[in-house]
Every structure is written in C-alpha cells, then in structure tokens.
Amino acid sequence: MPQAPVSFGNVTSIIGSVVAPVGLITTTAILLSAYTGKYTAIASQLRQMTAEYRATVTAAPRRESLKRQLRLFHRRISAMWGASALLSLALLSFIATVLAVLFASQTVRLGPLGILMLLVGLAFVAGAVGLELYEIGLARTTTAGELADVFEETAGGA
C-alpha cells in the first residue's frame, strides 16, 4: 500500500519537536560522563587516604583528620551515585519523549524495518543505562568496603 507523501512543513515541525529532547539527551550524557570522571578521581583519593589511615606510622591526630575527611568522601560518593541514577532515569525519559513525538505524528511512517531498528537501538540504550546503574551500585559497594574498617573503629571507639 503506497504511503502519502510527507510535506516538508510537517517534517520540519516534527524535527523541531524532537530537537529539545535530543538536546537534553546530549546534555545528560555529558553530565554522566563528567560524573564518571569525578567519581574516579574521588575514589582514587579515597583509596590513598584509607592506605594512609591504615599505615602504622600515621599519627593519631592525622588518623582522626582522615576519618573526618573519609566520612565526607563517602557522602560525596553517595550523592554522586544518586545524581547518576537520576540522570540515567532522565536519559530514558528523554528518549521516551523523542519516541512519543515520532509516533504521535500521523504523517511520518518509519516502516517495519525502521521501527525495528529504532526499537533495537532504544533497547541497547536502555540496557546500557541499566548496566551503568548496576556498575555505579558496585562502585558504591566497593567504596563502602574500602571504608568499612575505618568506620568500624569509629563506631567501636565512640
């Protein structure tokens, strides 16, 4: 069955409707990338500080200072985990918005192959976001393990 030709004005309108969510997708992806870099730097510094804390030559006043700093680092990593999780969910929402705009248009047809490719691509993106959330959770667990002995001493000594 032949499809009716798509008017240039209608395509322009659809593209205009999709541009804002696509811009948000790009912005969200950039923020997620920045958070990953920030998380890596903080985790590296945290490991150095816990190594110093565990060193037998570290003086008691320095160890207390390290404990205070490590508590802050732990809070920072938790906040970044939450922010990354929210950004990942926002990314999925923006992708769904683009889909909604595309499928709401009655005059633009992707065809079966186009729809299949779009859905496969979105499934890959959704899977990648899900794996990123899983990895962020593992990183948070790793950080908690790195800090466990520091915080146990604090709880036991307080």
C-alpha positions in Angstrom: 0.0 0.0 0.0 1.6 3.3 -1.1 2.1 5.9 1.6 1.0 9.5 1.1 4.0 11.9 0.5 5.2 13.7 3.6 5.0 17.5 3.4 8.2 19.5 4.1 6.4 21.7 6.6 5.2 18.7 8.6 8.7 17.1 8.7 10.2 20.4 9.9 7.6 20.6 12.6 8.4 17.1 13.8 12.1 17.8 13.7 11.5 20.9 15.8 9.6 18.9 18.3 12.3 16.3 18.7 15.3 18.8 18.9 14.7 19.8 22.5 14.6 16.3 24.0 17.6 15.3 21.8 19.5 18.3 23.3 18.6 17.2 26.7 19.8 13.7 25.9 23.2 15.1 24.8 23.4 17.3 27.9 22.5 14.4 30.2 25.1 12.2 28.5 27.8 14.9 29.0 26.9 15.2 32.7 27.0 11.5 33.2 30.5 11.5 31.6 31.6 14.3 33.9 30.3 12.4 37.0 32.2 9.3 36.0 35.4 11.3 35.8 34.7 13.0 39.1 33.8 9.6 40.8 37.1 8.1 39.5 39.1 11.0 41.0 37.3 10.8 44.3 37.6 7.0 44.5 41.4 7.2 43.8 41.9 9.9 46.5 39.7 7.9 48.9 41.9 4.8 48.4 45.1 6.8 49.1 43.6 8.3 52.2 42.5 4.8 53.5 46.0 3.5 52.8 47.4 6.4 54.9 44.9 5.8 57.6 45.9 2.1 57.8 49.6 2.8 57.9 51.2 2.1 61.3 53.3 5.2 61.1 50.2 7.6 60.9 49.9 9.7 64.0 46.6 9.6 66.0 45.7 13.3 65.2 46.2 12.6 61.5 44.1 9.5 61.7 41.2 11.5 63.2 41.5 14.1 60.4 41.5 11.3 57.9 38.3 9.8 59.4 36.5 13.1 59.1 37.6 13.5 55.5 36.7 10.0 54.7 33.1 10.5 56.0 32.8 13.5 53.7 34.2 11.5 50.8 31.7 8.7 51.5 28.8 11.3 51.5 30.1 12.8 48.2 30.2 9.4 46.5 26.7 8.6 47.7 25.4 11.9 46.4 27.1 11.3 43.0 25.6 7.8 42.9 22.1 9.4 43.4 22.8 12.1 40.8 24.0 9.5 38.3 20.9 7.3 38.9 18.6 10.3 38.4 20.5 11.4 35.2 20.2 7.8 33.9 16.4 7.8 34.5 16.2 11.3 32.9 18.0 10.0 29.9 15.5 7.2 29.5 12.6 9.7 29.9 14.1 12.0 27.2 14.4 9.0 24.8 10.8 8.1 25.5 9.8 11.7 24.7 11.5 11.5 21.4 9.7 8.3 20.6 6.4 9.7 21.7 6.9 12.7 19.3 7.8 10.4 16.4 5.0 8.0 16.9 2.4 10.8 17.6 2.9 12.1 14.1 0.3 10.6 11.8 2.1 11.5 8.6 5.6 10.2 9.1 5.9 6.5 8.8 9.1 4.7 9.6 8.1 1.4 8.0 8.6 -2.0 9.7 12.4 -2.1 9.3 12.8 1.5 10.6 10.6 0.7 13.6 12.5 -2.5 14.3 15.9 -0.6 14.1 14.6 2.2 16.3 13.3 -0.2 19.0 16.5 -2.3 18.9 18.6 0.9 19.3 16.5 2.0 22.2 16.7 -1.4 23.8 20.5 -1.2 23.6 20.5 2.3 25.2 18.1 1.1 27.9 20.3 -1.9 28.5 23.4 0.3 28.7 21.8 2.7 31.2 20.7 -0.3 33.3 24.3 -1.7 33.3 25.6 1.7 34.2 23.3 1.9 37.2 24.4 -1.6 38.2 28.1 -0.6 37.8 27.5 2.5 39.9 26.0 0.3 42.6 29.0 -2.0 42.5 31.3 1.0 42.8 29.4 2.3 45.8 29.7 -1.2 47.4 33.4 -1.2 46.7 33.8 2.2 48.3 31.8 1.0 51.4 34.1 -2.0 51.6 37.2 0.3 51.4 35.8 2.4 54.3 34.4 -0.4 56.5 37.4 -0.8 58.8 37.7 3.0 59.2 34.1 3.4 60.2 34.0 0.3 62.4 36.9 1.7 64.5 34.9 5.0 64.9 31.8 3.2 66.0 33.6 0.9 68.3 35.7 3.7 69.9 32.9 6.2 70.2 
